[in-house]
Amino acid sequence: MPRARAQDTAFEIGFFESVLRRNPRDTTVIELLGGLYTRQGRIADGLKMDRKLVKLQPGNATAHYNLACSLALLKRQGDALRELQTAVRLGYRDLDWMQQDPDLDALKHRPEFQAMLQTLKPQS
């Protein structure tokens, strides 16, 4: 990551962390921080934010998808697949992104992942 971009990300993280300290249930900030942490390679911190968001919004399909991504990045494949299945059950349907998302690379060889993709493909 170029130095200026890294400094921008560090500034954004600091800013959103201060907002979160004042309002620890701000789901928008929690989601933003999760993405920023992950982009900066702070996967464990991103996982904490993803877990927090899922706890606050258990019916949010995208939150479960993001949690699955964090778990996959940490090579916790079984947990990641379970969260991904929950995301799909709750309505996550972006098949194209699931196939491309590098965060899910650890799962792409798994038969369960491939079967899940098949359930999302349009029936002809």
N, CA, C and O atoms as CSV, one atom per row, in Angstrom:
chain,resi,resn,atom,element,x,y,z
A,1,MET,N,N,0.857,-1.172,0.000
A,1,MET,CA,C,0.000,0.000,0.000
A,1,MET,C,C,0.897,1.226,0.000
A,1,MET,O,O,1.799,1.326,0.832
A,2,PRO,N,N,0.669,2.164,-0.916
A,2,PRO,CA,C,1.476,3.389,-0.922
A,2,PRO,C,C,1.380,4.100,0.423
A,2,PRO,O,O,0.381,4.010,1.136
A,3,ARG,N,N,2.457,4.806,0.736
A,3,ARG,CA,C,2.553,5.441,2.053
A,3,ARG,C,C,1.402,6.413,2.330
A,3,ARG,O,O,0.836,6.401,3.423
A,4,ALA,N,N,1.054,7.247,1.360
A,4,ALA,CA,C,-0.034,8.214,1.564
A,4,ALA,C,C,-1.348,7.494,1.841
A,4,ALA,O,O,-2.118,7.916,2.704
A,5,ARG,N,N,-1.608,6.409,1.114
A,5,ARG,CA,C,-2.842,5.641,1.323
A,5,ARG,C,C,-2.832,4.996,2.703
A,5,ARG,O,O,-3.866,4.964,3.371
A,6,ALA,N,N,-1.694,4.484,3.140
A,6,ALA,CA,C,-1.582,3.884,4.471
A,6,ALA,C,C,-1.849,4.929,5.545
A,6,ALA,O,O,-2.500,4.643,6.550
A,7,GLN,N,N,-1.344,6.144,5.333
A,7,GLN,CA,C,-1.592,7.210,6.304
A,7,GLN,C,C,-3.065,7.590,6.328
A,7,GLN,O,O,-3.626,7.842,7.394
A,8,ASP,N,N,-3.696,7.630,5.154
A,8,ASP,CA,C,-5.128,7.926,5.090
A,8,ASP,C,C,-5.928,6.866,5.842
A,8,ASP,O,O,-6.837,7.189,6.607
A,9,THR,N,N,-5.582,5.601,5.617
A,9,THR,CA,C,-6.285,4.509,6.289
A,9,THR,C,C,-6.079,4.588,7.788
A,9,THR,O,O,-7.027,4.404,8.552
A,10,ALA,N,N,-4.867,4.858,8.220
A,10,ALA,CA,C,-4.590,4.991,9.660
A,10,ALA,C,C,-5.405,6.139,10.254
A,10,ALA,O,O,-5.941,6.016,11.356
A,11,PHE,N,N,-5.499,7.245,9.533
A,11,PHE,CA,C,-6.303,8.379,10.000
A,11,PHE,C,C,-7.774,7.975,10.111
A,11,PHE,O,O,-8.427,8.266,11.113
A,12,GLU,N,N,-8.294,7.299,9.074
A,12,GLU,CA,C,-9.697,6.869,9.087
A,12,GLU,C,C,-9.965,5.925,10.252
A,12,GLU,O,O,-10.979,6.053,10.937
A,13,ILE,N,N,-9.064,4.985,10.475
A,13,ILE,CA,C,-9.242,4.052,11.586
A,13,ILE,C,C,-9.286,4.815,12.903
A,13,ILE,O,O,-10.175,4.584,13.722
A,14,GLY,N,N,-8.349,5.709,13.112
A,14,GLY,CA,C,-8.334,6.492,14.346
A,14,GLY,C,C,-9.611,7.291,14.531
A,14,GLY,O,O,-10.167,7.350,15.628
A,15,PHE,N,N,-10.070,7.902,13.455
A,15,PHE,CA,C,-11.301,8.690,13.516
A,15,PHE,C,C,-12.487,7.810,13.890
A,15,PHE,O,O,-13.233,8.131,14.815
A,16,PHE,N,N,-12.663,6.700,13.172
A,16,PHE,CA,C,-13.818,5.843,13.433
A,16,PHE,C,C,-13.732,5.152,14.795
A,16,PHE,O,O,-14.758,4.893,15.424
A,17,GLU,N,N,-12.517,4.854,15.250
A,17,GLU,CA,C,-12.380,4.302,16.603
A,17,GLU,C,C,-12.864,5.303,17.645
A,17,GLU,O,O,-13.504,4.920,18.624
A,18,SER,N,N,-12.562,6.585,17.440
A,18,SER,CA,C,-13.012,7.599,18.398
A,18,SER,C,C,-14.532,7.753,18.347
A,18,SER,O,O,-15.166,7.954,19.383
A,19,VAL,N,N,-15.113,7.662,17.169
A,19,VAL,CA,C,-16.577,7.709,17.051
A,19,VAL,C,C,-17.191,6.505,17.761
A,19,VAL,O,O,-18.195,6.634,18.462
A,20,LEU,N,N,-16.587,5.347,17.576
A,20,LEU,CA,C,-17.117,4.123,18.192
A,20,LEU,C,C,-17.017,4.166,19.712
A,20,LEU,O,O,-17.882,3.622,20.398
A,21,ARG,N,N,-15.995,4.793,20.241
A,21,ARG,CA,C,-15.891,4.924,21.705
A,21,ARG,C,C,-17.067,5.731,22.252
A,21,ARG,O,O,-17.566,5.446,23.340
A,22,ARG,N,N,-17.506,6.733,21.499
A,22,ARG,CA,C,-18.632,7.554,21.939
A,22,ARG,C,C,-19.973,6.852,21.722
A,22,ARG,O,O,-20.918,7.067,22.481
A,23,ASN,N,N,-20.053,6.020,20.695
A,23,ASN,CA,C,-21.294,5.317,20.384
A,23,ASN,C,C,-20.964,3.880,19.977
A,23,ASN,O,O,-20.882,3.576,18.787
A,24,PRO,N,N,-20.773,2.991,20.968
A,24,PRO,CA,C,-20.307,1.630,20.679
A,24,PRO,C,C,-21.300,0.745,19.924
A,24,PRO,O,O,-20.960,-0.379,19.557
A,25,ARG,N,N,-22.508,1.226,19.690
A,25,ARG,CA,C,-23.500,0.430,18.958
A,25,ARG,C,C,-23.777,0.995,17.560
A,25,ARG,O,O,-24.759,0.617,16.921
A,26,ASP,N,N,-22.922,1.892,17.092
A,26,ASP,CA,C,-23.109,2.490,15.769
A,26,ASP,C,C,-22.724,1.463,14.706
A,26,ASP,O,O,-21.544,1.254,14.424
A,27,THR,N,N,-23.729,0.834,14.128
A,27,THR,CA,C,-23.481,-0.276,13.211
A,27,THR,C,C,-22.768,0.171,11.932
A,27,THR,O,O,-22.003,-0.601,11.353
A,28,THR,N,N,-23.007,1.390,11.493
A,28,THR,CA,C,-22.317,1.883,10.294
A,28,THR,C,C,-20.822,1.974,10.555
A,28,THR,O,O,-20.013,1.562,9.724
A,29,VAL,N,N,-20.463,2.513,11.706
A,29,VAL,CA,C,-19.044,2.655,12.059
A,29,VAL,C,C,-18.412,1.284,12.278
A,29,VAL,O,O,-17.274,1.052,11.870
A,30,ILE,N,N,-19.128,0.396,12.907
A,30,ILE,CA,C,-18.607,-0.963,13.134
A,30,ILE,C,C,-18.297,-1.632,11.792
A,30,ILE,O,O,-17.244,-2.250,11.630
A,31,GLU,N,N,-19.209,-1.506,10.844
A,31,GLU,CA,C,-18.996,-2.111,9.524
A,31,GLU,C,C,-17.812,-1.466,8.801
A,31,GLU,O,O,-16.991,-2.163,8.207
A,32,LEU,N,N,-17.726,-0.143,8.852
A,32,LEU,CA,C,-16.602,0.555,8.225
A,32,LEU,C,C,-15.269,0.143,8.838
A,32,LEU,O,O,-14.306,-0.124,8.119
A,33,LEU,N,N,-15.214,0.093,10.170
A,33,LEU,CA,C,-13.972,-0.301,10.843
A,33,LEU,C,C,-13.575,-1.724,10.479
A,33,LEU,O,O,-12.397,-2.005,10.257
A,34,GLY,N,N,-14.547,-2.616,10.416
A,34,GLY,CA,C,-14.245,-3.999,10.042
A,34,GLY,C,C,-13.544,-4.062,8.693
A,34,GLY,O,O,-12.551,-4.772,8.531
A,35,GLY,N,N,-14.068,-3.316,7.728
A,35,GLY,CA,C,-13.457,-3.288,6.402
A,35,GLY,C,C,-12.081,-2.646,6.399
A,35,GLY,O,O,-11.162,-3.131,5.737
A,36,LEU,N,N,-11.941,-1.553,7.141
A,36,LEU,CA,C,-10.639,-0.867,7.204
A,36,LEU,C,C,-9.585,-1.743,7.865
A,36,LEU,O,O,-8.458,-1.839,7.378
A,37,TYR,N,N,-9.945,-2.378,8.966
A,37,TYR,CA,C,-8.996,-3.262,9.645
A,37,TYR,C,C,-8.542,-4.378,8.704
A,37,TYR,O,O,-7.351,-4.670,8.599
A,38,THR,N,N,-9.498,-4.988,8.031
A,38,THR,CA,C,-9.168,-6.104,7.141
A,38,THR,C,C,-8.268,-5.632,6.003
A,38,THR,O,O,-7.283,-6.292,5.671
A,39,ARG,N,N,-8.603,-4.504,5.415
A,39,ARG,CA,C,-7.795,-3.968,4.314
A,39,ARG,C,C,-6.371,-3.688,4.772
A,39,ARG,O,O,-5.431,-3.801,3.986
A,40,GLN,N,N,-6.209,-3.324,6.037
A,40,GLN,CA,C,-4.876,-3.019,6.553
A,40,GLN,C,C,-4.153,-4.283,7.055
A,40,GLN,O,O,-3.027,-4.203,7.545
A,41,GLY,N,N,-4.801,-5.432,6.929
A,41,GLY,CA,C,-4.186,-6.682,7.362
A,41,GLY,C,C,-4.424,-7.012,8.827
A,41,GLY,O,O,-3.854,-7.969,9.351
A,42,ARG,N,N,-5.249,-6.238,9.478
A,42,ARG,CA,C,-5.575,-6.470,10.894
A,42,ARG,C,C,-6.818,-7.367,10.958
A,42,ARG,O,O,-7.890,-6.944,11.392
A,43,ILE,N,N,-6.644,-8.610,10.516
A,43,ILE,CA,C,-7.760,-9.533,10.335
A,43,ILE,C,C,-8.459,-9.836,11.661
A,43,ILE,O,O,-9.688,-9.889,11.707
A,44,ALA,N,N,-7.703,-10.033,12.731
A,44,ALA,CA,C,-8.324,-10.326,14.033
A,44,ALA,C,C,-9.188,-9.160,14.508
A,44,ALA,O,O,-10.255,-9.377,15.082
A,45,ASP,N,N,-8.739,-7.929,14.276
A,45,ASP,CA,C,-9.544,-6.758,14.640
A,45,ASP,C,C,-10.790,-6.670,13.764
A,45,ASP,O,O,-11.872,-6.328,14.243
A,46,GLY,N,N,-10.633,-6.981,12.480
A,46,GLY,CA,C,-11.783,-7.011,11.578
A,46,GLY,C,C,-12.795,-8.052,12.020
A,46,GLY,O,O,-14.002,-7.816,11.976
A,47,LEU,N,N,-12.291,-9.215,12.451
A,47,LEU,CA,C,-13.170,-10.274,12.947
A,47,LEU,C,C,-13.974,-9.801,14.158
A,47,LEU,O,O,-15.165,-10.094,14.263
A,48,LYS,N,N,-13.335,-9.079,15.062
A,48,LYS,CA,C,-14.051,-8.558,16.236
A,48,LYS,C,C,-15.195,-7.644,15.814
A,48,LYS,O,O,-16.293,-7.718,16.366
A,49,MET,N,N,-14.934,-6.787,14.841
A,49,MET,CA,C,-15.983,-5.877,14.367
A,49,MET,C,C,-17.100,-6.660,13.677
A,49,MET,O,O,-18.279,-6.358,13.863
A,50,ASP,N,N,-16.731,-7.660,12.886
A,50,ASP,CA,C,-17.743,-8.464,12.201
A,50,ASP,C,C,-18.616,-9.209,13.208
A,50,ASP,O,O,-19.835,-9.270,13.050
A,51,ARG,N,N,-17.997,-9.771,14.234
A,51,ARG,CA,C,-18.776,-10.469,15.277
A,51,ARG,C,C,-19.715,-9.500,15.989
A,51,ARG,O,O,-20.869,-9.824,16.267
A,52,LYS,N,N,-19.207,-8.319,16.275
A,52,LYS,CA,C,-20.010,-7.308,16.964
A,52,LYS,C,C,-21.215,-6.916,16.101
A,52,LYS,O,O,-22.327,-6.785,16.614
A,53,LEU,N,N,-21.001,-6.732,14.817
A,53,LEU,CA,C,-22.088,-6.350,13.923
A,53,LEU,C,C,-23.135,-7.456,13.825
A,53,LEU,O,O,-24.334,-7.174,13.838
A,54,VAL,N,N,-22.698,-8.703,13.726
A,54,VAL,CA,C,-23.635,-9.820,13.658
A,54,VAL,C,C,-24.451,-9.915,14.955
A,54,VAL,O,O,-25.639,-10.238,14.928
A,55,LYS,N,N,-23.809,-9.634,16.072
A,55,LYS,CA,C,-24.528,-9.663,17.346
A,55,LYS,C,C,-25.599,-8.566,17.386
A,55,LYS,O,O,-26.708,-8.792,17.872
A,56,LEU,N,N,-25.261,-7.383,16.875
A,56,LEU,CA,C,-26.217,-6.274,16.870
A,56,LEU,C,C,-27.284,-6.419,15.785
A,56,LEU,O,O,-28.408,-5.946,15.952
A,57,GLN,N,N,-26.933,-7.069,14.680
A,57,GLN,CA,C,-27.854,-7.231,13.555
A,57,GLN,C,C,-27.846,-8.683,13.062
A,57,GLN,O,O,-27.326,-8.970,11.983
A,58,PRO,N,N,-28.416,-9.587,13.845
A,58,PRO,CA,C,-28.356,-11.010,13.479
A,58,PRO,C,C,-29.049,-11.361,12.167
A,58,PRO,O,O,-28.777,-12.420,11.603
A,59,GLY,N,N,-29.920,-10.519,11.673
A,59,GLY,CA,C,-30.601,-10.788,10.419
A,59,GLY,C,C,-29.963,-10.127,9.211
A,59,GLY,O,O,-30.537,-10.156,8.122
A,60,ASN,N,N,-28.794,-9.532,9.377
A,60,ASN,CA,C,-28.106,-8.818,8.301
A,60,ASN,C,C,-27.240,-9.800,7.511
A,60,ASN,O,O,-26.196,-10.248,7.985
A,61,ALA,N,N,-27.691,-10.123,6.307
A,61,ALA,CA,C,-26.983,-11.106,5.475
A,61,ALA,C,C,-25.559,-10.661,5.145
A,61,ALA,O,O,-24.640,-11.480,5.143
A,62,THR,N,N,-25.374,-9.378,4.868
A,62,THR,CA,C,-24.043,-8.876,4.514
A,62,THR,C,C,-23.101,-8.953,5.709
A,62,THR,O,O,-21.914,-9.230,5.542
A,63,ALA,N,N,-23.612,-8.713,6.899
A,63,ALA,CA,C,-22.778,-8.827,8.104
A,63,ALA,C,C,-22.279,-10.267,8.264
A,63,ALA,O,O,-21.116,-10.487,8.601
A,64,HIS,N,N,-23.145,-11.233,8.026
A,64,HIS,CA,C,-22.732,-12.642,8.110
A,64,HIS,C,C,-21.730,-12.977,7.007
A,64,HIS,O,O,-20.789,-13.740,7.230
A,65,TYR,N,N,-21.932,-12.409,5.824
A,65,TYR,CA,C,-20.983,-12.625,4.731
A,65,TYR,C,C,-19.600,-12.091,5.122
A,65,TYR,O,O,-18.592,-12.776,4.944
A,66,ASN,N,N,-19.559,-10.874,5.652
A,66,ASN,CA,C,-18.279,-10.285,6.055
A,66,ASN,C,C,-17.616,-11.098,7.164
A,66,ASN,O,O,-16.395,-11.254,7.175
A,67,LEU,N,N,-18.413,-11.612,8.089
A,67,LEU,CA,C,-17.866,-12.472,9.141
A,67,LEU,C,C,-17.279,-13.742,8.525
A,67,LEU,O,O,-16.212,-14.199,8.934
A,68,ALA,N,N,-17.971,-14.304,7.553
A,68,ALA,CA,C,-17.453,-15.491,6.856
A,68,ALA,C,C,-16.111,-15.182,6.199
A,68,ALA,O,O,-15.195,-16.004,6.228
A,69,CYS,N,N,-15.999,-14.003,5.610
A,69,CYS,CA,C,-14.738,-13.615,4.963
A,69,CYS,C,C,-13.602,-13.530,5.979
A,69,CYS,O,O,-12.503,-14.026,5.729
A,70,SER,N,N,-13.865,-12.905,7.116
A,70,SER,CA,C,-12.823,-12.798,8.148
A,70,SER,C,C,-12.403,-14.178,8.643
A,70,SER,O,O,-11.215,-14.443,8.822
A,71,LEU,N,N,-13.366,-15.043,8.862
A,71,LEU,CA,C,-13.049,-16.395,9.322
A,71,LEU,C,C,-12.249,-17.156,8.265
A,71,LEU,O,O,-11.316,-17.888,8.597
A,72,ALA,N,N,-12.612,-16.984,7.002
A,72,ALA,CA,C,-11.870,-17.655,5.927
A,72,ALA,C,C,-10.432,-17.148,5.858
A,72,ALA,O,O,-9.505,-17.932,5.652
A,73,LEU,N,N,-10.244,-15.835,6.032
A,73,LEU,CA,C,-8.890,-15.277,6.021
A,73,LEU,C,C,-8.044,-15.834,7.163
A,73,LEU,O,O,-6.820,-15.911,7.055
A,74,LEU,N,N,-8.699,-16.221,8.254
A,74,LEU,CA,C,-7.994,-16.809,9.395
A,74,LEU,C,C,-7.921,-18.333,9.288
A,74,LEU,O,O,-7.536,-19.015,10.238
A,75,LYS,N,N,-8.300,-18.859,8.112
A,75,LYS,CA,C,-8.241,-20.302,7.817
A,75,LYS,C,C,-9.171,-21.131,8.702
A,75,LYS,O,O,-8.932,-22.319,8.919
A,76,ARG,N,N,-10.222,-20.509,9.205
A,76,ARG,CA,C,-11.239,-21.216,9.995
A,76,ARG,C,C,-12.372,-21.599,9.045
A,76,ARG,O,O,-13.460,-21.025,9.071
A,77,GLN,N,N,-12.073,-22.596,8.203
A,77,GLN,CA,C,-12.947,-22.927,7.089
A,77,GLN,C,C,-14.333,-23.403,7.511
A,77,GLN,O,O,-15.329,-22.983,6.922
A,78,GLY,N,N,-14.415,-24.255,8.499
A,78,GLY,CA,C,-15.722,-24.753,8.941
A,78,GLY,C,C,-16.612,-23.628,9.447
A,78,GLY,O,O,-17.787,-23.544,9.089
A,79,ASP,N,N,-16.044,-22.765,10.282
A,79,ASP,CA,C,-16.802,-21.619,10.797
A,79,ASP,C,C,-17.184,-20.672,9.666
A,79,ASP,O,O,-18.296,-20.143,9.642
A,80,ALA,N,N,-16.272,-20.460,8.737
A,80,ALA,CA,C,-16.537,-19.563,7.609
A,80,ALA,C,C,-17.681,-20.099,6.748
A,80,ALA,O,O,-18.559,-19.341,6.334
A,81,LEU,N,N,-17.670,-21.400,6.480
A,81,LEU,CA,C,-18.743,-21.999,5.676
A,81,LEU,C,C,-20.095,-21.879,6.374
A,81,LEU,O,O,-21.109,-21.608,5.730
A,82,ARG,N,N,-20.107,-22.079,7.680
A,82,ARG,CA,C,-21.373,-21.944,8.433
A,82,ARG,C,C,-21.912,-20.515,8.340
A,82,ARG,O,O,-23.109,-20.312,8.139
A,83,GLU,N,N,-21.033,-19.534,8.485
A,83,GLU,CA,C,-21.474,-18.139,8.385
A,83,GLU,C,C,-21.921,-17.797,6.971
A,83,GLU,O,O,-22.883,-17.053,6.781
A,84,LEU,N,N,-21.231,-18.333,5.992
A,84,LEU,CA,C,-21.613,-18.095,4.602
A,84,LEU,C,C,-22.987,-18.705,4.316
A,84,LEU,O,O,-23.810,-18.101,3.628
A,85,GLN,N,N,-23.225,-19.892,4.844
A,85,GLN,CA,C,-24.540,-20.521,4.684
A,85,GLN,C,C,-25.623,-19.676,5.356
A,85,GLN,O,O,-26.729,-19.550,4.831
A,86,THR,N,N,-25.306,-19.105,6.507
A,86,THR,CA,C,-26.262,-18.224,7.178
A,86,THR,C,C,-26.529,-17.001,6.315
A,86,THR,O,O,-27.679,-16.589,6.165
A,87,ALA,N,N,-25.486,-16.417,5.747
A,87,ALA,CA,C,-25.647,-15.245,4.879
A,87,ALA,C,C,-26.579,-15.570,3.709
A,87,ALA,O,O,-27.470,-14.784,3.386
A,88,VAL,N,N,-26.377,-16.708,3.088
A,88,VAL,CA,C,-27.213,-17.121,1.952
A,88,VAL,C,C,-28.641,-17.360,2.426
A,88,VAL,O,O,-29.591,-16.937,1.767
A,89,ARG,N,N,-28.799,-18.026,3.550
A,89,ARG,CA,C,-30.143,-18.278,4.097
A,89,ARG,C,C,-30.882,-16.966,4.366
A,89,ARG,O,O,-32.098,-16.881,4.193
A,90,LEU,N,N,-30.134,-15.950,4.788
A,90,LEU,CA,C,-30.726,-14.645,5.089
A,90,LEU,C,C,-30.940,-13.779,3.844
A,90,LEU,O,O,-31.532,-12.703,3.928
A,91,GLY,N,N,-30.460,-14.247,2.697
A,91,GLY,CA,C,-30.733,-13.524,1.464
A,91,GLY,C,C,-29.536,-13.019,0.686
A,91,GLY,O,O,-29.715,-12.334,-0.321
A,92,TYR,N,N,-28.320,-13.329,1.113
A,92,TYR,CA,C,-27.153,-12.896,0.347
A,92,TYR,C,C,-27.142,-13.650,-0.982
A,92,TYR,O,O,-27.198,-14.880,-0.994
A,93,ARG,N,N,-27.071,-12.928,-2.097
A,93,ARG,CA,C,-27.201,-13.564,-3.404
A,93,ARG,C,C,-26.158,-13.134,-4.435
A,93,ARG,O,O,-26.340,-13.416,-5.620
A,94,ASP,N,N,-25.100,-12.479,-4.047
A,94,ASP,CA,C,-24.128,-11.975,-5.021
A,94,ASP,C,C,-23.164,-13.093,-5.435
A,94,ASP,O,O,-22.013,-13.149,-5.001
A,95,LEU,N,N,-23.676,-13.966,-6.282
A,95,LEU,CA,C,-22.923,-15.132,-6.749
A,95,LEU,C,C,-21.608,-14.734,-7.419
A,95,LEU,O,O,-20.564,-15.328,-7.148
A,96,ASP,N,N,-21.661,-13.729,-8.293
A,96,ASP,CA,C,-20.447,-13.319,-9.004
A,96,ASP,C,C,-19.349,-12.902,-8.025
A,96,ASP,O,O,-18.193,-13.295,-8.179
A,97,TRP,N,N,-19.711,-12.114,-7.027
A,97,TRP,CA,C,-18.699,-11.662,-6.065
A,97,TRP,C,C,-18.186,-12.827,-5.222
A,97,TRP,O,O,-16.989,-12.904,-4.944
A,98,MET,N,N,-19.064,-13.726,-4.815
A,98,MET,CA,C,-18.614,-14.885,-4.032
A,98,MET,C,C,-17.566,-15.686,-4.797
A,98,MET,O,O,-16.612,-16.192,-4.206
A,99,GLN,N,N,-17.743,-15.798,-6.097
A,99,GLN,CA,C,-16.794,-16.560,-6.907
A,99,GLN,C,C,-15.458,-15.841,-7.060
A,99,GLN,O,O,-14.423,-16.486,-7.227
A,100,GLN,N,N,-15.471,-14.501,-7.005
A,100,GLN,CA,C,-14.258,-13.707,-7.211
A,100,GLN,C,C,-13.581,-13.278,-5.919
A,100,GLN,O,O,-12.376,-13.028,-5.908
A,101,ASP,N,N,-14.329,-13.188,-4.840
A,101,ASP,CA,C,-13.840,-12.583,-3.594
A,101,ASP,C,C,-12.576,-13.290,-3.100
A,101,ASP,O,O,-12.638,-14.462,-2.728
A,102,PRO,N,N,-11.434,-12.602,-3.092
A,102,PRO,CA,C,-10.197,-13.238,-2.638
A,102,PRO,C,C,-10.239,-13.607,-1.153
A,102,PRO,O,O,-9.487,-14.477,-0.714
A,103,ASP,N,N,-11.094,-12.965,-0.388
A,103,ASP,CA,C,-11.202,-13.319,1.033
A,103,ASP,C,C,-11.692,-14.752,1.219
A,103,ASP,O,O,-11.429,-15.369,2.251
A,104,LEU,N,N,-12.395,-15.279,0.235
A,104,LEU,CA,C,-12.949,-16.634,0.339
A,104,LEU,C,C,-12.081,-17.691,-0.335
A,104,LEU,O,O,-12.508,-18.837,-0.476
A,105,ASP,N,N,-10.873,-17.326,-0.753
A,105,ASP,CA,C,-10.006,-18.274,-1.463
A,105,ASP,C,C,-9.801,-19.579,-0.693
A,105,ASP,O,O,-9.702,-20.643,-1.304
A,106,ALA,N,N,-9.737,-19.513,0.617
A,106,ALA,CA,C,-9.512,-20.725,1.426
A,106,ALA,C,C,-10.681,-21.699,1.331
A,106,ALA,O,O,-10.534,-22.874,1.669
A,107,LEU,N,N,-11.832,-21.229,0.879
A,107,LEU,CA,C,-13.031,-22.077,0.806
A,107,LEU,C,C,-13.321,-22.614,-0.585
A,107,LEU,O,O,-14.072,-23.579,-0.734
A,108,LYS,N,N,-12.743,-22.009,-1.588
A,108,LYS,CA,C,-13.169,-22.276,-2.962
A,108,LYS,C,C,-12.947,-23.712,-3.416
A,108,LYS,O,O,-13.586,-24.155,-4.370
A,109,HIS,N,N,-12.077,-24.436,-2.769
A,109,HIS,CA,C,-11.839,-25.836,-3.130
A,109,HIS,C,C,-12.792,-26.783,-2.390
A,109,HIS,O,O,-12.858,-27.970,-2.710
A,110,ARG,N,N,-13.512,-26.272,-1.425
A,110,ARG,CA,C,-14.382,-27.116,-0.604
A,110,ARG,C,C,-15.677,-27.478,-1.343
A,110,ARG,O,O,-16.306,-26.605,-1.941
A,111,PRO,N,N,-16.076,-28.742,-1.307
A,111,PRO,CA,C,-17.315,-29.153,-1.975
A,111,PRO,C,C,-18.546,-28.406,-1.441
A,111,PRO,O,O,-19.482,-28.128,-2.190
A,112,GLU,N,N,-18.535,-28.083,-0.141
A,112,GLU,CA,C,-19.672,-27.365,0.445
A,112,GLU,C,C,-19.821,-25.976,-0.180
A,112,GLU,O,O,-20.933,-25.501,-0.410
A,113,PHE,N,N,-18.683,-25.335,-0.450
A,113,PHE,CA,C,-18.707,-24.022,-1.080
A,113,PHE,C,C,-19.246,-24.142,-2.505
A,113,PHE,O,O,-20.106,-23.365,-2.921
A,114,GLN,N,N,-18.737,-25.115,-3.240
A,114,GLN,CA,C,-19.183,-25.312,-4.620
A,114,GLN,C,C,-20.679,-25.630,-4.677
A,114,GLN,O,O,-21.387,-25.149,-5.562
A,115,ALA,N,N,-21.153,-26.438,-3.734
A,115,ALA,CA,C,-22.585,-26.768,-3.685
A,115,ALA,C,C,-23.412,-25.517,-3.391
A,115,ALA,O,O,-24.491,-25.339,-3.956
A,116,MET,N,N,-22.919,-24.665,-2.523
A,116,MET,CA,C,-23.620,-23.429,-2.201
A,116,MET,C,C,-23.724,-22.546,-3.445
A,116,MET,O,O,-24.772,-21.954,-3.702
A,117,LEU,N,N,-22.647,-22.460,-4.210
A,117,LEU,CA,C,-22.671,-21.674,-5.438
A,117,LEU,C,C,-23.730,-22.213,-6.403
A,117,LEU,O,O,-24.433,-21.444,-7.058
A,118,GLN,N,N,-23.832,-23.528,-6.483
A,118,GLN,CA,C,-24.814,-24.142,-7.387
A,118,GLN,C,C,-26.240,-23.756,-7.006
A,118,GLN,O,O,-27.090,-23.568,-7.876
A,119,THR,N,N,-26.501,-23.639,-5.705
A,119,THR,CA,C,-27.859,-23.266,-5.265
A,119,THR,C,C,-28.196,-21.831,-5.648
A,119,THR,O,O,-29.370,-21.475,-5.747
A,120,LEU,N,N,-27.174,-21.003,-5.865
A,120,LEU,CA,C,-27.397,-19.593,-6.204
A,120,LEU,C,C,-27.456,-19.334,-7.707
A,120,LEU,O,O,-27.869,-18.260,-8.144
A,121,LYS,N,N,-27.043,-20.319,-8.487
A,121,LYS,CA,C,-27.057,-20.130,-9.943
A,121,LYS,C,C,-28.495,-20.140,-10.444
A,121,LYS,O,O,-29.313,-20.954,-10.013
A,122,PRO,N,N,-28.791,-19.215,-11.368
A,122,PRO,CA,C,-30.149,-19.188,-11.926
A,122,PRO,C,C,-30.462,-20.497,-12.636
A,122,PRO,O,O,-29.629,-21.054,-13.351
A,123,GLN,N,N,-31.670,-20.966,-12.424
A,123,GLN,CA,C,-32.101,-22.208,-13.082
A,123,GLN,C,C,-32.577,-21.880,-14.494
A,123,GLN,O,O,-33.360,-20.952,-14.698
A,124,SER,N,N,-32.082,-22.673,-15.490
A,124,SER,CA,C,-32.494,-22.385,-16.867
A,124,SER,C,C,-33.574,-23.334,-17.325
A,124,SER,O,O,-34.040,-23.237,-18.460
